[in-house]
Amino acid sequence: MLNVHSSCSKRESAAPSRSPAPANVLTVSLDAGACALPRLANLMAKLDIEPDWMQVQKSPCGREIEVAIDLGEQSEALERLNLRLQGMVTVRAITATA
């Protein structure tokens, strides 16, 4: 049997809260082909766009990939990426939230 003894410790203070930055999120539905994500990453690199975070989900049927891209305060980057994505063959739908 394992005995665990608690010791006195200092309580950590909560991290300082910062005001949330305005979110510029671009949601892209792509055909789930092998080249879809590398083409998206390559396009973002060519446009010199570095997102704050990205989330990738595959549809249950496996035919579609949905990518949410948070660009933070980069509204100009959102517009450039949105415009360039409209010319990609693998793109099914684009939704921009600013």
Secondary structure by P-SEA (a helix, b strand, c coil): cbbbbbcbbbbbcccccccccccbbbbbbcccccaaaaaaaaaaaaacccccbbbbbbcccccbbbbbbbbccaaaaaaaaaaaaaaccccccccccc
